[in-house]
Amino acid sequence: DCKPACKDENNNYDVTVEGATKGTMKFYQGSELYIEWHHQHGCGVGHPNLRCQIVLQYMTENDNPNLRDGTDQTSAGGDNDDPTEEETAEESRGYHELYDFYQTCIERERNKGLFTADQQIEENGGATSTRQNPNGNGRRRGQQRHGLECPEERDYYPYWHPTPWHDIAVLTEEPQERCEYYRTESQNVKAKGYCTLPQYNNPDACTANNGEWKEQAAFEEPPPECTGGISSRDNHNGNVRNGQPHYYMWKIPEFLTGRVVLRIRYNITTKDFDYGSLANPVEEGAQLSGMKADPFFMDAKFNDPNPNNRRRRTFSGRPGVPLPLAQDPVADWLGLGENALDTSRLLQLQVNTNQFGRTFEDRTHTFMVMERPADVPMDRRIVNLNIRGRRGNIVQVYPSVEYDFIPSELSVEVGTLLHFQWTGSDANNNNNAGNGRAGTDRSNLVQVQSRAETIPLPLEKQTLLFDAQANPNDPEGKALVDRFAYLDQDKIVTCDPETNDQNSETNCKQLNGASAYFDGGLVEMKVVGEHHFASTRNNDFTNRSHKGSIKVTGFAFEYAENVALGVGAFLGLILIIYIIAAIHAYRKPGSWLFSRRYRPRLLVWILSKATMDRLVEERRQLVAQRRKEWAKKANAHCGDEEGGTDKAAEVALPEESLSWFQSITRCFRKCGLGEQQL
């Protein structure tokens, strides 16, 4: 957050400049935040090659009061061997998990019921030793520790001991089979146990050694959302559906406040572990429990009793224990050799058993969650619009991306508040491709007529930040357009409109005079329609496209409101039909609608007794007259028949034929609606 840049006289990053390493993004409670990521090995419902889970979690300053980012390249907790309290407290070192959390992890016995395949597990590493991290960390193992995380807690979810990480969501390729388990086992809703003597990892061992088994209470938060993930191909760090990256829209909880950090855990495993696969074939009389029924719960029964001894040795079939796969097995898999001693047709499979089933992890910088302004109620929708990417061409920034608005395509209702906010870095490689001062990121926002165009719209045609057509002299709207385009540079430097020096901080045409951090505040979307925008510095056709679109629609109801509106509209339609029927019955008492079966009750409520008696008498006379006419016509017809003159015509009156409307009304009557007995 330097003004204008965290640079020295040689254009190198300078941590001593005021504001260096201090930039922090800020989001409002209850606002919608788009979290995006790429994962190399694929994931998603129906994936043909693997099983996977994506777990999103957060930690707050309530879990670690000193939660912070690091400001240099040193490791959290210290650079060598075990962490120390002194080095952990150094402000230049990042600090997520507590120092005590790590100490408890390395002292606690690892869970020996876990599947470790044929990996040789370091027994002195406590819960820092896992199949994926077999050598443990700390204890003079040199640079193998990753901050103060606990590898066992990182690798296994849901974890069985207390964790500082709160669950946001789980995306899995098996939502029907897994979601209920994830939601009920989450520490959001379930207490987790621990021993007062940290070396013991279960109640029996704890109490047997005079310890006390306690429970850390659940976070008392909603269980994580769990759903199927969008399928993506493996060996690819690209986009998925509709050309967009994987994302999750997190509505920041209303109860969150203060400093927060996110992490994403990505767990994958091969389907070679599935029961019935060639590596784990069906066995006669096998007990279908545990892993036999579900490879998700593969445990220590499938570990190699003689670990780390099969690497690159001839391996035919499986070892004595039911180990599905060994490390880099070599065999005549196709059976092409002439006999068991023939080694001319051996093939090696590329199997690293500490990675067949592994967890990747990434974390954000810390950010602040703020209370809403007093005039913005909690039910008012706020959507965050940010920027991702960094300076460089597509090769230089990989596996990151070039600049892009997040989200780049957004649809909101009129009245929604958008929180425009972004940051950049002054520590990029000075040789990376880009525009403006070398090594820096700067972004602005100007409205354009369409995504296909580059030229900004003039002030009188603005619709995004204010409605220039409806209020062309709006001073606040004009100020917003100016601020989003020029980033308040004239408050920081003396701009030189004549200079074309790309590295001069007075070259405000290239935004060199601006800070890397910009907070545009809350802007209400007032104009219905599509609005397109771009960054003048970064939108460099054929090199990079830095554009976005916002579609503002009319007022939209929530789901419950839509249901209520639909029900109300239906009942309203019935009421209108009922009133029309009542009017018709009043005006024509001889009609079937005024009969005692179908007479609308509304007439009884609004008409006087005298009026009702008059209408009833009028109907009686009309019906009697109609019956006489029917009888006369019937008798005349009988007289025309052979012998009809000598017979008394006893004729039944014909039934009225029913119209479709009468049929519907009869249906209502059968349901007890509208039937009267007068």
C-alpha positions as CSV (number, residue, x, y, z in Angstrom):
1,D,0.0,0.0,0.0
2,C,2.9,2.4,-0.8
3,K,2.2,5.7,-2.4
4,P,3.0,5.5,-5.2
5,A,5.2,2.4,-5.2
6,C,7.4,0.3,-2.9
7,K,10.5,0.9,-5.0
8,D,14.0,2.2,-4.4
9,E,16.0,4.4,-6.8
10,N,17.0,1.3,-8.8
11,N,13.4,0.2,-9.2
12,N,13.8,-2.7,-6.9
13,Y,11.3,-3.6,-4.2
14,D,12.0,-1.8,-1.0
15,V,10.4,-3.1,2.2
16,T,11.5,0.0,4.1
17,V,9.1,2.3,2.1
18,E,6.1,3.3,4.2
19,G,3.2,1.0,3.4
20,A,5.4,-1.9,2.1
21,T,4.0,-5.4,2.9
22,K,1.0,-3.7,4.7
23,G,-1.7,-4.0,2.0
24,T,-4.8,-5.8,3.2
25,M,-8.0,-6.6,1.4
26,K,-11.2,-5.8,3.3
27,F,-14.6,-7.4,2.9
28,Y,-18.0,-6.8,4.5
29,Q,-19.9,-9.2,6.7
30,G,-22.5,-11.0,4.7
31,S,-21.0,-10.1,1.3
32,E,-20.5,-12.5,-1.5
33,L,-16.8,-13.3,-2.2
34,Y,-15.7,-15.4,-5.3
35,I,-13.0,-17.9,-4.5
36,E,-11.2,-19.3,-7.6
37,W,-8.6,-21.9,-8.1
38,H,-7.0,-24.3,-10.6
39,H,-6.1,-27.9,-9.7
40,Q,-3.7,-29.8,-11.9
41,H,-4.9,-33.4,-11.4
42,G,-8.6,-32.9,-12.1
43,C,-11.7,-33.4,-10.0
44,G,-15.5,-33.4,-10.2
45,V,-18.5,-35.7,-10.4
46,G,-18.1,-38.6,-12.8
47,H,-14.3,-38.2,-13.2
48,P,-13.0,-41.3,-14.9
49,N,-9.5,-41.4,-13.5
50,L,-9.6,-40.5,-9.8
51,R,-11.6,-39.7,-6.6
52,C,-11.3,-36.3,-5.0
53,Q,-12.4,-33.7,-2.5
54,I,-12.0,-30.0,-2.4
55,V,-12.2,-28.6,1.1
56,L,-12.5,-24.8,1.8
57,Q,-11.7,-23.6,5.3
58,Y,-11.0,-20.4,7.2
59,M,-9.3,-19.3,10.4
60,T,-9.8,-16.1,12.3
61,E,-8.0,-14.0,14.8
62,N,-10.2,-15.6,17.5
63,D,-8.3,-18.8,16.7
64,N,-4.9,-17.0,16.7
65,P,-4.9,-13.5,18.1
66,N,-1.6,-12.8,16.3
67,L,-2.8,-14.1,12.9
68,R,-0.6,-12.4,10.2
69,D,1.2,-12.7,6.9
70,G,4.9,-13.0,6.6
71,T,6.8,-10.1,5.1
72,D,10.0,-11.9,4.0
73,Q,11.0,-15.3,2.8
74,T,11.6,-16.9,6.2
75,S,9.5,-19.8,7.6
76,A,6.8,-19.4,10.2
77,G,8.2,-20.6,13.5
78,G,11.8,-20.4,12.6
79,D,14.2,-21.4,9.8
80,N,16.0,-24.4,11.3
81,D,14.9,-27.6,13.0
82,D,12.1,-27.2,15.5
83,P,10.2,-23.9,15.8
84,T,10.9,-21.7,18.8
85,E,8.6,-19.3,20.6
86,E,11.1,-16.4,20.0
87,E,11.2,-16.9,16.3
88,T,7.5,-17.5,16.1
89,A,6.9,-14.1,17.6
90,E,9.0,-12.3,15.0
91,E,6.6,-9.9,13.1
92,S,8.3,-10.7,9.8
93,R,7.3,-14.3,10.0
94,G,3.8,-15.5,9.0
95,Y,1.7,-16.9,11.7
96,H,-1.4,-19.1,11.1
97,E,-1.6,-22.1,13.3
98,L,-0.5,-21.5,16.9
99,Y,2.9,-22.5,18.1
100,D,1.2,-24.8,20.7
101,F,-0.8,-26.5,18.0
102,Y,2.3,-27.6,16.3
103,Q,4.0,-28.6,19.5
104,T,1.0,-30.8,20.4
105,C,1.1,-32.3,16.9
106,I,4.7,-33.4,17.1
107,E,4.4,-34.7,20.6
108,R,1.2,-36.7,19.9
109,E,1.6,-40.3,18.7
110,R,0.6,-40.6,15.1
111,N,-2.6,-42.5,14.3
112,K,-1.3,-46.0,13.6
113,G,-4.6,-47.2,12.3
114,L,-4.1,-45.3,9.1
115,F,-3.1,-46.7,5.7
116,T,0.6,-46.1,5.1
117,A,1.1,-48.6,2.2
118,D,4.8,-49.7,2.1
119,Q,6.1,-46.3,3.3
120,Q,8.7,-46.4,6.1
121,I,7.2,-44.0,8.7
122,E,9.5,-42.0,11.0
123,E,8.2,-43.0,14.5
124,N,9.8,-40.1,16.3
125,G,7.9,-37.5,14.4
126,G,4.6,-37.8,16.2
127,A,1.6,-36.7,14.1
128,T,4.0,-34.9,11.7
129,S,4.8,-38.3,10.2
130,T,2.2,-39.5,7.7
131,R,2.2,-41.6,4.6
132,Q,2.5,-38.4,2.5
133,N,5.1,-37.0,4.9
134,P,6.9,-40.2,6.0
135,N,10.0,-38.5,7.4
136,G,8.0,-36.2,9.7
137,N,9.4,-32.7,10.2
138,G,11.2,-30.7,12.9
139,R,13.4,-32.6,15.3
140,R,16.5,-31.6,13.4
141,R,15.3,-32.9,10.1
142,G,16.2,-29.6,8.5
143,Q,13.8,-27.5,6.4
144,Q,11.1,-30.2,6.0
145,R,8.6,-28.3,8.2
146,H,6.0,-26.2,6.5
147,G,5.2,-23.4,8.9
148,L,3.4,-24.6,11.9
149,E,0.9,-26.9,10.2
150,C,0.3,-30.4,11.5
151,P,0.7,-32.8,8.5
152,E,-1.7,-35.4,9.9
153,E,-4.4,-32.7,10.3
154,R,-3.5,-31.4,6.8
155,D,-3.7,-34.8,5.1
156,Y,-6.9,-36.2,6.7
157,Y,-10.3,-34.8,6.7
158,P,-12.4,-34.6,8.8
159,Y,-9.7,-34.6,11.5
160,W,-10.4,-36.5,14.8
161,H,-8.5,-34.0,17.0
162,P,-9.2,-30.3,17.5
163,T,-8.3,-28.0,14.6
164,P,-8.3,-24.2,14.3
165,W,-9.8,-24.4,10.8
166,H,-13.5,-23.8,10.3
167,D,-15.2,-25.5,7.4
168,I,-16.8,-23.5,4.6
169,A,-17.6,-26.1,1.9
170,V,-16.6,-29.6,0.6
171,L,-16.8,-30.3,-3.2
172,T,-16.6,-34.0,-4.0
173,E,-17.1,-36.3,-6.9
174,E,-19.3,-38.5,-4.6
175,P,-21.8,-36.2,-3.0
176,Q,-24.4,-38.9,-2.3
177,E,-21.9,-41.1,-0.5
178,R,-19.8,-38.5,1.3
179,C,-21.7,-35.4,2.1
180,E,-23.6,-36.6,5.2
181,Y,-20.3,-37.9,6.7
182,Y,-18.5,-34.6,6.0
183,R,-21.3,-32.5,7.5
184,T,-21.8,-34.5,10.7
185,E,-18.0,-35.0,11.4
186,S,-17.1,-31.3,10.8
187,Q,-15.8,-29.5,13.9
188,N,-18.4,-26.8,13.0
189,V,-21.0,-29.1,14.6
190,K,-19.0,-31.8,16.5
191,A,-16.7,-31.6,19.5
192,K,-13.2,-33.1,19.1
193,G,-11.2,-35.0,21.8
194,Y,-7.7,-34.6,23.1
195,C,-5.6,-35.8,26.0
196,T,-4.1,-33.5,28.7
197,L,-1.0,-35.5,28.1
198,P,-0.4,-34.6,24.5
199,Q,1.5,-37.8,23.5
200,Y,-1.6,-39.9,23.8
201,N,-4.1,-39.9,20.9
202,N,-7.0,-41.9,22.3
203,P,-9.1,-42.0,25.5
204,D,-7.9,-45.4,26.6
205,A,-4.2,-44.7,26.4
206,C,-4.8,-41.3,27.9
207,T,-6.6,-42.4,31.0
208,A,-4.4,-45.5,31.4
209,N,-1.4,-43.1,31.8
210,N,-3.2,-40.8,34.3
211,G,-4.2,-38.3,31.7
212,E,-7.6,-36.7,31.3
213,W,-9.5,-37.0,28.0
214,K,-11.3,-33.8,27.2
215,E,-13.3,-32.4,24.4
216,Q,-12.9,-29.1,22.6
217,A,-16.4,-27.8,21.9
218,A,-17.7,-27.5,18.4
219,F,-17.6,-24.1,16.7
220,E,-21.4,-24.0,16.9
221,E,-21.5,-22.9,13.2
222,P,-23.6,-24.3,10.4
223,P,-22.2,-27.5,8.9
224,P,-20.2,-27.0,5.7
225,E,-22.0,-26.9,2.4
226,C,-21.3,-30.1,0.6
227,T,-22.0,-30.6,-3.1
228,G,-20.7,-32.3,-6.3
229,G,-17.8,-30.5,-7.9
230,I,-17.6,-29.5,-11.6
231,S,-15.6,-32.1,-13.5
232,S,-12.3,-31.0,-14.9
233,R,-9.6,-32.9,-16.8
234,D,-6.4,-33.9,-15.2
235,N,-2.9,-32.7,-16.2
236,H,-4.4,-29.3,-16.9
237,N,-4.4,-26.0,-15.0
238,G,-7.1,-24.5,-17.2
239,N,-10.7,-23.4,-17.0
240,V,-13.7,-25.6,-16.8
241,R,-17.4,-24.8,-17.6
242,N,-18.1,-21.9,-19.9
243,G,-14.5,-20.9,-20.0
244,Q,-14.4,-20.0,-16.3
245,P,-12.1,-21.3,-13.6
246,H,-13.2,-23.5,-10.7
247,Y,-14.9,-21.2,-8.1
248,Y,-16.9,-21.1,-5.0
249,M,-19.1,-18.2,-4.0
250,W,-18.7,-17.7,-0.3
251,K,-21.2,-15.6,1.5
252,I,-19.0,-14.4,4.4
253,P,-20.8,-15.2,7.6
254,E,-22.6,-12.4,9.4
255,F,-20.8,-13.3,12.7
256,L,-17.3,-13.0,11.3
257,T,-15.2,-10.0,12.1
258,G,-11.5,-9.1,12.2
259,R,-8.5,-10.8,10.5
260,V,-9.2,-14.0,8.5
261,V,-7.2,-16.4,6.3
262,L,-8.5,-19.1,3.9
263,R,-7.0,-22.4,2.8
264,I,-8.0,-24.9,0.1
265,R,-7.3,-28.6,0.5
266,Y,-7.3,-30.8,-2.6
267,N,-7.3,-34.5,-1.9
268,I,-7.0,-37.0,-4.7
269,T,-6.6,-40.8,-5.0
270,T,-6.4,-43.3,-7.9
271,K,-9.2,-45.7,-8.4
272,D,-6.8,-48.6,-8.2
273,F,-7.9,-48.9,-4.6
274,D,-11.5,-49.7,-5.6
275,Y,-12.5,-53.2,-4.6
276,G,-12.7,-55.3,-7.8
277,S,-9.8,-53.5,-9.5
278,L,-6.9,-55.5,-10.8
279,A,-4.7,-54.2,-8.0
280,N,-7.4,-55.0,-5.4
281,P,-9.3,-57.9,-6.9
282,V,-12.4,-59.7,-5.6
283,E,-11.5,-62.3,-3.0
284,E,-13.6,-65.4,-2.3
285,G,-15.3,-65.1,1.1
286,A,-13.9,-61.6,1.7
287,Q,-15.5,-59.6,4.5
288,L,-17.1,-56.6,2.8
289,S,-16.4,-54.1,5.5
290,G,-14.1,-51.2,5.9
291,M,-12.0,-50.7,2.7
292,K,-13.4,-53.9,1.1
293,A,-16.7,-52.1,1.0
294,D,-15.4,-48.6,0.5
295,P,-11.8,-47.6,-0.4
296,F,-12.4,-44.3,1.3
297,F,-11.8,-46.1,4.7
298,M,-8.7,-48.1,3.8
299,D,-6.8,-48.6,7.0
300,A,-3.7,-50.1,8.5
301,K,-4.8,-53.7,7.7
302,F,-3.5,-53.0,4.2
303,N,-0.1,-51.8,5.2
304,D,3.1,-53.7,4.2
305,P,4.6,-55.3,7.3
306,N,8.0,-55.0,5.6
307,P,7.9,-51.4,4.3
308,N,10.3,-49.8,1.9
309,N,11.8,-53.0,0.6
310,R,10.2,-53.5,-2.8
311,R,11.3,-50.4,-4.7
312,R,12.3,-51.5,-8.2
313,R,12.3,-55.2,-7.4
314,T,10.5,-57.8,-9.4
315,F,7.0,-57.9,-8.1
316,S,4.5,-60.5,-9.2
317,G,1.0,-60.4,-7.8
318,R,0.5,-58.9,-4.4
319,P,2.4,-59.5,-1.1
320,G,1.0,-61.6,1.7
321,V,-1.1,-58.7,3.1
322,P,-3.7,-57.3,0.9
323,L,-1.6,-54.3,-0.3
324,P,-3.2,-52.9,-3.4
325,L,-0.1,-51.3,-4.8
326,A,3.6,-51.2,-3.9
327,Q,6.2,-48.7,-4.7
328,D,7.2,-48.7,-8.4
329,P,6.3,-52.4,-8.9
330,V,8.1,-54.3,-11.7
331,A,6.6,-57.5,-13.2
332,D,5.6,-59.3,-16.4
333,W,2.1,-57.8,-16.1
334,L,1.0,-59.0,-19.5
335,G,2.2,-62.6,-19.1
336,L,4.3,-62.5,-22.2
337,G,7.4,-64.2,-20.7
338,E,7.9,-67.9,-21.3
339,N,8.1,-68.7,-17.6
340,A,8.3,-67.1,-14.2
341,L,12.1,-66.7,-14.6
342,D,11.9,-64.9,-17.9
343,T,12.7,-61.2,-17.2
344,S,12.7,-60.1,-20.9
345,R,9.1,-58.6,-20.7
346,L,9.2,-56.7,-17.4
347,L,7.5,-53.4,-17.1
348,Q,7.7,-51.0,-14.3
349,L,4.6,-49.0,-13.1
350,Q,5.2,-45.5,-11.9
351,V,3.7,-45.7,-8.4
352,N,4.7,-43.5,-5.5
353,T,2.7,-44.8,-2.6
354,N,3.0,-41.6,-0.6
355,Q,1.2,-39.8,-3.4
356,F,-1.4,-42.4,-4.5
357,G,-3.9,-40.6,-2.3
358,R,-2.5,-37.3,-1.3
359,T,-3.5,-33.8,-0.3
360,F,-2.4,-30.5,-1.8
361,E,-2.9,-27.2,0.0
362,D,-2.9,-23.5,-0.7
363,R,-3.6,-20.5,1.4
364,T,-4.5,-16.9,0.9
365,H,-3.0,-13.8,2.4
366,T,-4.9,-12.7,5.5
367,F,-7.7,-10.2,5.0
368,M,-10.1,-8.2,7.2
369,V,-13.8,-8.8,7.6
370,M,-15.6,-5.5,8.5
371,E,-18.9,-4.7,10.0
372,R,-21.3,-3.2,7.5
373,P,-21.9,0.6,7.4
374,A,-24.8,1.6,9.7
375,D,-27.0,2.5,6.8
376,V,-26.6,-0.9,5.1
377,P,-28.8,-3.6,6.6
378,M,-27.7,-7.2,6.7
379,D,-30.3,-8.3,4.2
380,R,-28.9,-5.8,1.6
381,R,-26.9,-7.7,-1.0
382,I,-23.2,-6.9,-1.3
383,V,-21.1,-8.5,-4.1
384,N,-17.3,-8.1,-4.1
385,L,-15.7,-7.3,-7.4
386,N,-11.9,-7.8,-7.4
387,I,-9.0,-8.4,-9.7
388,R,-6.7,-11.5,-10.0
389,G,-3.5,-12.1,-11.8
390,R,-0.1,-10.4,-12.0
391,R,2.3,-8.7,-14.3
392,G,3.8,-10.8,-17.1
393,N,2.9,-12.7,-20.2
394,I,1.1,-16.0,-20.0
395,V,4.4,-18.0,-19.6
396,Q,5.9,-15.6,-17.0
397,V,2.9,-15.6,-14.7
398,Y,2.1,-19.4,-14.9
399,P,0.6,-21.0,-12.9
400,S,-1.0,-17.7,-12.0
401,V,-2.8,-15.8,-14.8
402,E,-2.7,-12.4,-16.4
403,Y,-5.0,-9.7,-15.2
404,D,-8.7,-10.4,-15.0
405,F,-11.7,-9.0,-13.1
406,I,-13.3,-11.4,-10.6
407,P,-16.0,-12.2,-11.5
408,S,-15.5,-11.2,-15.1
409,E,-19.2,-11.8,-15.8
410,L,-21.7,-10.9,-13.1
411,S,-25.5,-10.6,-12.9
412,V,-27.1,-8.7,-10.1
413,E,-30.5,-7.1,-9.3
414,V,-31.0,-3.4,-9.4
415,G,-30.2,-2.0,-5.9
416,T,-27.3,-4.4,-5.3
417,L,-24.2,-2.9,-3.8
418,L,-20.9,-3.8,-5.5
419,H,-17.7,-3.5,-3.4
420,F,-15.0,-2.6,-6.0
421,Q,-11.6,-3.4,-4.5
422,W,-8.3,-4.7,-5.8
423,T,-4.6,-4.8,-5.1
424,G,-1.4,-5.5,-6.9
425,S,2.3,-6.0,-6.2
426,D,5.4,-3.9,-6.7
427,A,7.6,-7.0,-6.3
428,N,7.2,-8.6,-9.7
429,N,10.2,-9.4,-11.8
430,N,11.3,-6.2,-13.5
431,N,11.8,-8.1,-16.7
432,N,8.2,-9.4,-16.9
433,A,6.1,-8.1,-19.8
434,G,3.6,-5.4,-19.0
435,N,2.7,-1.7,-19.3
436,G,3.7,1.2,-17.1
437,R,6.4,1.1,-14.5
438,A,8.5,-2.2,-14.6
439,G,7.7,-4.7,-11.9
440,T,4.5,-3.1,-10.8
441,D,0.8,-4.0,-11.0
442,R,-1.8,-1.2,-11.4
443,S,-5.4,-1.5,-12.5
444,N,-8.2,1.0,-13.1
445,L,-11.8,0.7,-14.4
446,V,-13.4,2.6,-17.2
447,Q,-16.7,1.8,-18.9
448,V,-16.7,0.8,-22.6
449,Q,-19.6,0.4,-25.0
450,S,-19.1,-3.4,-25.5
451,R,-16.7,-6.1,-24.7
452,A,-15.5,-6.0,-28.3
453,E,-14.4,-2.4,-27.9
454,T,-11.5,-0.6,-26.2
455,I,-12.3,3.1,-26.2
456,P,-13.8,4.4,-22.9
457,L,-17.3,5.9,-23.0
458,P,-17.6,9.7,-22.6
459,L,-19.0,11.0,-19.3
460,E,-22.4,11.7,-20.8
461,K,-22.9,8.0,-21.7
462,Q,-21.9,6.5,-18.4
463,T,-24.4,4.0,-16.9
464,L,-22.3,1.8,-14.5
465,L,-21.1,4.2,-11.8
466,F,-24.0,6.6,-12.3
467,D,-26.9,7.3,-14.7
468,A,-25.5,10.2,-16.8
469,Q,-28.6,10.3,-18.9
470,A,-31.0,10.7,-16.0
471,N,-28.8,13.0,-14.0
472,P,-26.0,14.4,-16.2
473,N,-24.8,16.9,-13.5
474,D,-24.6,14.4,-10.7
475,P,-21.4,15.5,-8.9
476,E,-21.0,12.2,-6.9
477,G,-21.3,10.2,-10.1
478,K,-18.7,12.2,-11.9
479,A,-16.4,11.9,-9.0
480,L,-16.7,8.1,-9.0
481,V,-15.9,7.9,-12.8
482,D,-12.9,10.1,-12.2
483,R,-11.7,8.1,-9.2
484,F,-12.1,4.7,-10.8
485,A,-10.2,5.9,-14.0
486,Y,-7.4,8.0,-12.4
487,L,-7.1,6.3,-9.0
488,D,-6.5,9.5,-7.1
489,Q,-3.1,9.9,-8.6
490,D,-3.1,13.7,-8.3
491,K,-3.4,13.3,-4.5
492,I,-0.1,11.3,-4.5
493,V,2.2,12.8,-7.2
494,T,2.4,15.8,-9.4
495,C,1.3,14.3,-12.7
496,D,3.3,15.2,-15.9
497,P,1.0,14.9,-18.9
498,E,4.0,15.4,-21.3
499,T,6.2,12.5,-20.1
500,N,6.2,9.2,-21.9
501,D,8.7,7.6,-19.6
502,Q,7.1,4.3,-18.8
503,N,9.0,4.1,-15.5
504,S,8.3,7.7,-14.3
505,E,6.0,7.9,-11.3
506,T,4.7,11.2,-12.8
507,N,3.4,9.3,-15.9
508,C,-0.2,9.2,-14.7
509,K,-1.4,8.1,-18.2
510,Q,0.0,4.7,-17.3
511,L,-1.2,4.9,-13.7
512,N,2.3,5.0,-12.3
513,G,1.3,7.6,-9.7
514,A,-1.3,5.3,-8.1
515,S,-1.0,3.0,-5.2
516,A,-1.2,-0.7,-5.9
517,Y,-4.2,-1.0,-3.6
518,F,-7.6,0.6,-4.5
519,D,-10.8,0.5,-2.6
520,G,-13.7,2.0,-4.6
521,G,-16.2,1.5,-1.8
522,L,-19.8,0.4,-2.1
523,V,-21.5,1.4,-5.4
524,E,-25.2,0.9,-5.9
525,M,-26.3,-0.6,-9.2
526,K,-29.1,1.7,-10.4
527,V,-29.4,1.3,-14.2
528,V,-30.9,-1.9,-15.6
529,G,-29.0,-3.3,-18.5
530,E,-25.5,-4.6,-19.5
531,H,-22.5,-2.6,-18.5
532,H,-19.0,-3.4,-19.8
533,F,-15.7,-2.1,-18.5
534,A,-11.9,-2.5,-19.0
535,S,-8.5,-1.4,-17.6
536,T,-6.8,1.1,-19.8
537,R,-3.3,0.0,-18.6
538,N,-3.7,-3.7,-18.8
539,N,-6.1,-4.3,-21.6
540,D,-3.5,-4.8,-24.3
541,F,-5.0,-6.5,-27.4
542,T,-3.2,-9.7,-28.5
543,N,-1.2,-9.6,-25.2
544,R,-3.9,-9.7,-22.6
545,S,-7.6,-8.8,-22.2
546,H,-8.6,-7.1,-19.0
547,K,-12.4,-6.6,-19.3
548,G,-15.6,-7.5,-17.5
549,S,-19.3,-7.2,-17.7
550,I,-22.1,-6.6,-15.2
551,K,-25.8,-7.3,-16.1
552,V,-28.2,-5.4,-13.9
553,T,-31.7,-6.9,-13.9
554,G,-35.0,-5.7,-12.4
555,F,-35.8,-6.5,-8.8
556,A,-35.6,-10.3,-8.1
557,F,-37.3,-12.1,-5.3
558,E,-35.8,-14.7,-3.1
559,Y,-36.9,-18.4,-3.5
560,A,-39.4,-18.1,-0.6
561,E,-40.7,-14.9,-2.0
562,N,-41.1,-16.4,-5.4
563,V,-43.1,-19.3,-3.9
564,A,-45.3,-16.9,-2.0
565,L,-45.8,-14.7,-5.1
566,G,-46.8,-17.7,-7.1
567,V,-49.3,-19.0,-4.5
568,G,-50.6,-15.4,-4.1
569,A,-51.1,-15.0,-7.8
570,F,-52.9,-18.3,-8.0
571,L,-55.2,-17.5,-5.1
572,G,-55.8,-14.0,-6.6
573,L,-56.8,-15.6,-9.9
574,I,-59.3,-17.9,-8.1
575,L,-60.7,-14.8,-6.2
576,I,-61.2,-12.9,-9.5
577,I,-63.0,-15.9,-11.0
578,Y,-65.1,-16.2,-7.9
579,I,-66.1,-12.5,-7.9
580,I,-67.0,-12.7,-11.6
581,A,-69.1,-15.7,-10.9
582,A,-70.9,-13.9,-8.1
583,I,-71.6,-10.9,-10.3
584,H,-73.0,-13.2,-13.0
585,A,-75.2,-15.1,-10.5
586,Y,-76.5,-11.7,-9.1
587,R,-77.3,-10.4,-12.6
588,K,-78.9,-13.7,-13.8
589,P,-80.5,-15.5,-10.9
590,G,-81.9,-18.1,-13.3
591,S,-78.5,-19.3,-14.2
592,W,-76.9,-22.4,-12.6
593,L,-74.5,-20.2,-10.7
594,F,-77.4,-19.0,-8.5
595,S,-78.6,-22.5,-7.8
596,R,-78.5,-23.6,-4.2
597,R,-75.6,-25.9,-5.0
598,Y,-73.3,-23.3,-6.6
599,R,-74.5,-20.0,-5.2
600,P,-71.4,-17.9,-4.2
601,R,-71.3,-17.3,-0.5
602,L,-70.2,-13.8,-1.2
603,L,-73.8,-12.9,-2.2
604,V,-75.0,-13.9,1.2
605,W,-72.4,-11.7,2.9
606,I,-73.0,-8.5,0.9
607,L,-76.7,-8.6,-0.1
608,S,-79.6,-7.8,2.3
609,K,-82.0,-10.6,3.3
610,A,-84.8,-8.9,1.3
611,T,-82.7,-8.7,-1.8
612,M,-81.7,-12.4,-1.5
613,D,-85.3,-13.4,-0.9
614,R,-86.3,-11.5,-4.0
615,L,-83.6,-13.1,-6.1
616,V,-84.5,-16.6,-4.8
617,E,-88.2,-16.1,-5.7
618,E,-87.2,-14.8,-9.1
619,R,-85.1,-17.9,-9.7
620,R,-88.0,-20.1,-8.5
621,Q,-90.3,-18.6,-11.0
622,L,-87.8,-18.8,-13.8
623,V,-87.0,-22.4,-13.1
624,A,-90.7,-23.3,-12.8
625,Q,-91.4,-21.5,-16.1
626,R,-88.5,-23.4,-17.7
627,R,-89.8,-26.7,-16.5
628,K,-93.3,-26.0,-17.9
629,E,-91.8,-25.2,-21.3
630,W,-89.7,-28.4,-21.2
631,A,-92.8,-30.5,-20.3
632,K,-94.9,-28.9,-23.0
633,K,-92.2,-29.7,-25.6
634,A,-91.9,-33.2,-24.3
635,N,-95.6,-33.9,-24.4
636,A,-95.9,-32.5,-27.9
637,H,-93.1,-34.9,-29.0
638,C,-94.9,-37.9,-27.4
639,G,-98.1,-37.0,-29.2
640,D,-96.3,-37.3,-32.5
641,E,-95.3,-40.9,-31.7
642,E,-97.4,-43.9,-32.8
643,G,-100.2,-44.4,-30.2
644,G,-99.0,-41.4,-28.4
645,T,-102.4,-39.8,-28.2
646,D,-103.9,-42.6,-26.0
647,K,-101.1,-42.5,-23.4
648,A,-100.4,-40.1,-20.6
649,A,-97.0,-38.7,-21.1
650,E,-94.9,-39.2,-18.0
651,V,-91.7,-37.6,-19.1
652,A,-88.6,-37.0,-17.0
653,L,-87.0,-33.6,-17.3
654,P,-83.8,-33.5,-19.2
655,E,-80.5,-32.9,-17.3
656,E,-78.6,-29.8,-18.0
657,S,-75.5,-30.3,-20.1
658,L,-72.3,-29.0,-18.4
659,S,-69.8,-26.7,-19.9
660,W,-66.1,-27.0,-19.0
661,F,-66.5,-24.2,-16.5
662,Q,-69.4,-25.9,-14.9
663,S,-67.3,-29.1,-14.7
664,I,-64.5,-27.3,-12.9
665,T,-67.0,-25.7,-10.5
666,R,-68.5,-29.1,-9.8
667,C,-65.0,-30.4,-9.0
668,F,-64.6,-27.5,-6.5
669,R,-68.0,-28.5,-5.0
670,K,-66.9,-32.0,-4.5
671,C,-63.9,-30.6,-2.6
672,G,-66.4,-28.7,-0.4
673,L,-65.9,-25.3,-2.0
674,G,-68.9,-23.2,-2.9
675,E,-71.8,-25.5,-2.1
676,Q,-74.7,-23.8,-0.4
677,Q,-78.0,-25.2,0.9
678,L,-80.5,-22.3,0.9
